[in-house]
Amino acid sequence: MASYIIKNIPFEDSKMASSIPVKEKKLMEVKVGELPGWILMRDFTPKGIAGAFQRGYYRYYNKYINVKEGGVAGISMVLVAYVLFNYCHSYKELTHERLHKYH
């Protein structure tokens, strides 16, 4: 196992075991082999799911809405998600009308 120095920061090979417990890792830090164990450690109670939605909302709000010089990116993402959700919700009715002959 080799150690390298990248910009004065010691870097160990990825073959070394991580010192962070799997439960505390973020999804993007979890390796494919650790994914089933990571999913099983999540809190799927109603309180845990509500907390996850709350954290996601605050993260989105602080990143795109609550900024000094905001743009249209935050609001446009919400509008695009709304349009896609409604399109998926009414897809069955839209395809039903498309297949009818009107003569």
Contacts in CASP RR format, 6 or more apart in sequence:
PFRMAT RR
TARGET T0000
AUTHOR 0000-0000-0000
METHOD contacts of the structure
MODEL  1
MASYIIKNIPFEDSKMASSIPVKEKKLMEVKVGELPGWILMRDFTPKGIA
GAFQRGYYRYYNKYINVKEGGVAGISMVLVAYVLFNYCHSYKELTHERLH
KYH
1 12 0 8 1.000
1 13 0 8 1.000
1 15 0 8 1.000
1 16 0 8 1.000
2 13 0 8 1.000
3 10 0 8 1.000
3 11 0 8 1.000
3 12 0 8 1.000
3 13 0 8 1.000
4 10 0 8 1.000
4 11 0 8 1.000
4 12 0 8 1.000
5 11 0 8 1.000
18 25 0 8 1.000
20 29 0 8 1.000
22 30 0 8 1.000
22 34 0 8 1.000
22 37 0 8 1.000
22 38 0 8 1.000
22 41 0 8 1.000
23 38 0 8 1.000
23 41 0 8 1.000
25 34 0 8 1.000
25 38 0 8 1.000
27 38 0 8 1.000
30 38 0 8 1.000
43 49 0 8 1.000
43 52 0 8 1.000
60 74 0 8 1.000
64 70 0 8 1.000
64 73 0 8 1.000
64 74 0 8 1.000
64 77 0 8 1.000
65 74 0 8 1.000
65 75 0 8 1.000
87 94 0 8 1.000
END
